[in-house]
Amino acid sequence: MSRTAANLALIVILIAYLSIGTAFALQTPAWQAPDEPAHYNVIKSIAVKHELPTLQFGDYDQAYNEDFTRTPQNTATKSIDPLRYENYAPPLYYLLAAPVYALTDGWIVALRLFSVVLGGGLVVVAYLIAAEVFPRQLQLALGAAAFVAFVPQHLAMMSAVNNDSLSELLIALVVWQSLRLSRSVELSKRRLIGLGVTLGLGLLTKSTFYYTAVPIAFVAVVLHSRPTRSASSWSWVIRPLSVVFIPALLIAAPMWLRNLVIYGGLDVMGLARHNAVVVGQPTTAQWIVDHGVGGLVQHFFTTTYQSFWGQFGWMAVPMPDREYVILGALSVIALIGWVWWLIARCKKQEARQSRYGGLLLTLLFLLTVGGYLYYNLTFVQHQGRYLFPALIPIGLAFSIGLDQILSQLKTGLLKLTARSKRDWTPWLDEAQLILFALIFIYLARLDLVALQRYIIPKLSA
């Protein structure tokens, strides 16, 4: 596939994403997205009071939260003012959204559309990352971008008021910038500083960024730093790391200092205050007492799987089983194809950039899964959306697996038609691309089905 054709296809994907995302923003009933009221209240506090809110004891009321989300009628009629448990969150997303709030008098749809636009940036960066790793297989880059754009639960989150859209975009930018460090023999100071600025902005956005993007940037700089004869023991790596992390620390330092003053101790992120405030949130230890280890494990895997693909509102509206069966079948086929591809790649001399990109994307996946498992050791948060920071490596692996299976089918058909006088290769190449595209068209269609058949009817008051 030519670069021009791939760019045109990316534009089509982006337009489709923005159109469906706008439909979700307009038609999803107000506050029917996880934590949306709490995020909205942070923006409101900044826009109206012109100050960053502080998490206080009493800002989390488990009984009120459960009552608020119990029925669509409750969510539509009860006040969102008591939902203030995101007041500790890093401020960048809310600071950027505050002017939108002020200009539109707090219109929730405008704030949702702001998130949709950020999600559009994520779709583009997903393509750039995959194209950086596989520059000669741009259909894989398009598949990764389409996966990020059209996974129903992800699109629902990108069209809601929350800081995930900005956080995921900045994590993706760190990965892309880290990949581009290998473009030159010597590390470019300009690129190192740019990476540091992105890191700093991410530190101001969400705690997820700390255990995903920061290690990736560290590993990337170390891998691309080369010792020289004139360099002292560790200066060859300390210098580039300093160029990256000093700007990042300077950007994040004001927030950390503020939190130290307000929350005390070493609580630079407000996480200790958060854990002290969220009294009554279901814990894993209590869940084991109530349901047993087997019940916990079953609930963990079932809910994680379903809510990764689509379990809408406050986890109250799953899709019909047939949708999960189809998505599961596609996932199994993609997994088989990815393993097949991986075994074949191990037998070949893989390009350096592909190996390096694979390392960073694998690291992002493992760090994200590790953070998800660690969080669930304490609190019961079996929600697949917490895996979305790793959606780009997941989507790329999904695309690789499907492409591998389709390629093998094409090879088999070519062998069957080998004795034919007609060359079927161009036709089969075209058929492979069409089948590949149809899978992601199915995901886009599922978004619309989810909105019209599940979200609107079941979450409207």
N, C-alpha and C positions, 0 to 999 in steps of 0.2 A: 504494500500500500504506500502510495506516495505521500510526502509530507503535506502537500496541498490538499489532497483528498482527506487525510486525517484531520487537518485543521477544520475543514468544512464539516466533517462529521462531529467534531468536538463542538462546533457552534450549534449544530442541531441538538446535541445532547444538552447543552447549556440552556438553549431556548426552551426545550421541553421541561427541564428541571425548574426553571424560573416560572414557567406557566403553571405547572402542577403545584409548585411551592406556594405561588400566589393564591391558587384555589384553596389550598390547605389553610393559609393564613386568614383568608376571608371567611371560610365556611366552618372551620373547627369552632365549636362553641367556646365562649370565653372561659378561660381558666382550666380547660380540659386538656392540659398537658402537665406532666410531672413538674412540680415546684414552680410553675409559671407565676402564680400570685406572689410568691416570696421574691422571685427575681424582679417582678414588676415593682414591688414595694421599695426595693433598693434604688431603682431608677427614679421612682417618684420622690424619694427622700433627697436625692441629689438635685433633681430638677426644681423641687419646690422649696426645700429648706436650704439648698446650696451647701450641703455638708455630707460627708460620708457617714452612714449610720454605724452604730456600734452594737454588737450582739450582747444583749443583756439577759439575765435570768428571767424567765417568763416569756421570752420571745418564741419558745417552742411549747406548744400545748398539744400533746398527743391525742387527747380526747376530742379537742376541737378539730384537729386535722382529720381524724377518722370520721367525724360527723360531717365535715365540709365535703369530703370526697365520697360519702356513703351513697348518694343518689345524684343524678344530674340536676334535680330540682334544688337540692341543698347547695351544690356548687354554683348554681346560677343566682341564688337569692341570698346566701349568707355572706357576710362581710369578709373581705380578704385582709382587712387591717391586722388581725391577730397573726397572720402568717408572715413572720419576720425572721425566720431561722436562717436566711441567706445573708443576714446583715454583716457577717464576718468575712464574706467572700472577697477576694482581690478585686479592685475597683475598675479595671480598664474597660471591660465591656459596658458597664453601667455608665461610666463617664462618657463613652462614645454614644450611648443610646439616649442620654439625658437631653441633648438638643432636639432629638426626634420627638421625645416626650413633650418638650416645651413648645415646639412648633405645631404639634397636632393636638395639644391639650390632653395628652395622655391616651390618645387613641391606641388601643391594643393592637389593631391591625397594622398600623404604621410601624410599631415596634417589632411585630412579627416579620414584616417585610424587610426590616433592617437585618434581622437574622437570616432571612432567605438570601439576601445579597451576599452576606458573608459566606453562606454555604455555597453560593455560586463560585466564589473565589476558591473554595476548597475543591470543587469539582475540577477547576482548571489546574490547580497545583497537583492534584492526583494524576492528571494526565502528564504533566511535566515530569513528575517523579518517575513514572513508569517509562516514559519516553527516554529519560536519562539512563535508565537501566537497560532497556531494550530498544535502542534507536532504530533497529532494522525490523522490528516487529511492532509497528505502531497500532495494530489491531488490539494488542494486549493493553496498550496505554488507553485506548478508547474503552475497552472493556472495564478497566479499573475505574475510569472516570464515570462510566455509566452505572457501575455497581454503587459507587459512593452517592451518585445522584438519585438512584431509584429504589434502594432498599426502603420499604415502606416506613418502618419505624424511624429510620434515620431522617427521612424526608419530613416526617411528622415533627421530629425534634428540631430540625433546621428551620421549620416554619412556626416555631413557638418562641416565646420570650425566655431565653436562658443564655448563659455564657458559654455553652458548649460549642456554638458555631464559631466564635472567635478563637476559643482554645484549640479546637481541632485544626483551624486554618493556620494558626501560628505553629503548632506541632508539625504540620505538613511542610510549612516553609522552612523550619529548621532541618528537616530531613532533606528537602530539595537543596538548600544551601550547603549542607554537609556533603551531598553527592557532588556538587559542583566544585568543591575544594580540590578535587582530583584533576581539574581541567588544565592545571599548569604544573610544571615540574616543581617550582617553589611555591609555597603558600602565599597567596595574595593577601596583603595586609588589608586592602579594601574589603575583600570578601570575609576576612576574619572579623573585622569590625561590624560588617553587616550582619553576620551570624550572631555576634554579641548583642546587637540592638534587638534583633528578633527574640533572642533569649530573654532579654530584659523585659520586653513587652509581654512575653508569655508568663513570666514570673508574676506580672501584675494582673493576670487574667484568671488562672485557676490552679488549684493545688495539683491536679493531675499532671500539669506541665513539668513539675519538679522531678517526678520519677520516670517520666517518659523522654521528653525532649532533652533535658540536661545531660543525662548519660550518653545519649546519642551524639550530641555535640562534642562531648569530652572524648569519646572513642574516635570520632572522625578526625579531630585535631591531632590526637596522638598517632593515629595510623598514618597521617600525611606529614607528620613532622619527621624530618630525617636528620640524624646527628651528623655533624661535620667535624673535621679534624680539629678545627680551631675552637669548637664549642667546649665549654666546661661541662662537667659531669651531666647535669640535667637541664642546662640552659636551652638546649635544642628543643625541648618540649615545653618548658616553663614559659618561655617568651611567647610562643603562639597562643598558649592557653591564657596567658595574661591579656593578650590583645582581645581575646573573645570574652573572657569572664569579667574583666574589670568594667567595661561598659555595661554588661548585664547587671552586675552588682550595684553600680551607681544608679541605674534606672530603678531597681527594686528597693534600694536602701530606704527611701522616704517612707514607703509603706511598712517596711519591717520596723523602723524606728517608731512609727505611730503605734503599731500593734504592741511593741514592747512597753510603751508608755501606758496604753489603755488596758491591756490584758495582763501585763506583768510577767515576771519570770523570763523564760526564753521562748514565749509563745509568739514567734514572729509571724505565724500564719493564722493565728486565732483558732487553731484546731483544738487546742486543749480547752479553750473556752466553749467551743462548739460541742465537744464530747461531754462537757459538764452540763451544758444547757439542754441537750436533747434527751431529757429524762423521759422514759416511757417508750422510746423507740425499740422495736423488737430486736432482741439480741440472739445470737446464734446459740449461746449456752442455754437460754430459756427455751428456744425452739427444740433443741435436742431433748430437754426434759419433757416437753409437751408431746412431741411427735416421734422421738427416737432418731437415731443416726440414719436409719434407712429412709424415714420420711423426709429428713433434711436433704439427703442426697438426691432423692427422687424429685423433690420440689426444686432443688437447685438446677438440675440439668433440664427438666421440663420447662420451667419458667424462663431460664436463661435462653434456651433455644427459641421458644415462642416469642419472647419479648425482644429478641434480636431482630427477628423478621417483622414482627408487628403485633403489639398488644397495647391498645391505645387508651387514651385518657389516663387516669391514674391506675394503670394496669388492670382496668376493669373490663376491657373489651378485646378479647382475643379474636382472631380470625377463625373461620370454620376449619375443621381438621383437614379438609381436602387441600387447602392452600398450604398448610404445613407439610403435607405429604408430598406435594409437587416440589416445594422448595427443598425438602429433605432429599428427594430423588436427585434433583439438580446438584445439590451439595455433595452427595455421595459420588455421582459421576465426575464432578469437578475434582474431588479429592483423589479418586483413582487416577484421573488424568494427570494431576499434579505430581503424585508419587511416581508415575510412569515417566513423566518428563524429568523429574529430579534424578531418577536412576540413570536415564540416558545422558543427562548433563554431566553426571559424575564420571562418565566414561570418556568425556571429551575435554579438551583444553578450553575451559570457559574464559571468555574475555574478562580482563581485570575489572572493568567497570561493573559488569554483571555480578561478579563475585562480591565486590565491595557493596553494591546496592543491595544484594541479597542479604549480606551481613547486617546492614543498618535496618532493613525492613524486618528481618527476623528478630532483631533486638527490640524494635518497637513493639512487635507482637508479643514477645515474651514479657516485656516490662508491663505492658497493658494487662495481660492476663494475670501476671503476678500481683499487680496492684488490686485487681478485682478480687482475686482469691484472698488476699491479705485483709481487705476491707470486710469481706464476708466471714472472716474468722471472728469478728466482733459483733457486727450488725447484720441482720438479715436484709440484704439488698440484692436479691436475685433478679437483676434487671440487665438484660443483654445490652442495653444502651451504654453501659459502662465499658463495653468493649469497642465502642465506636472510635476512640483515638487510634485504634489499629485497623480501621476500616480499609485504608489504602492497601496495606499488605494482604489483608484478607481478600479484598476485591481483585488484586493482581493475581494472587494464587488461584482464585476462582476462575479468572479469565484464562490463565495458563492451562489449567486442567481441562476446561472445555475446549480450548484450542487444540490441545494435544489429542483429545479423543476424536475431534472432528478431522484432524490431520490424518490420524490413523485410518479413519473410515474412508477418507479420500484416497489414501494410498492403496487400500484394499480394492476400492472401485477401479482405480487405474490399472491394477493388475488384472482385474476381470475383463477390462476393455482393451488389454494390451494387443490383442490380435485384431482389433477393429481398425479399419483403414482411416477412421476419423480420429483426430486428436481431441480427446475429451478434457484435457487438462484445464484449458481456460474456463470451460463450463463448470467443472468441479471446483475450481478455485473460487469462482463466483458463488456457487452453491454453499461452499464452506463459510464464506463471509456472511451470506444471508442467514444461514442457520445460526451462526454466532450472534448476529444482530438481533434475531428474533427472540433469543433468550432474554436479552435486556429490554426489548420491547414488551415482553411479558411482564417484567418487573414494573415498567412504567404504567402499563395497563392496570396492574394490581394496585398501584397507588390510587388510581382513580376509583377502582372498585372499592377499596378500603374506605375512601372518603365518603362515597355516595351510599354504600350499603351498610357500613359498620359504624363509622365515626358519627356522621350526622344523625342517623336515625336513633342510635343507642345513647348518644351523649347529649342530645338536645333536651332541654327542660320541658 
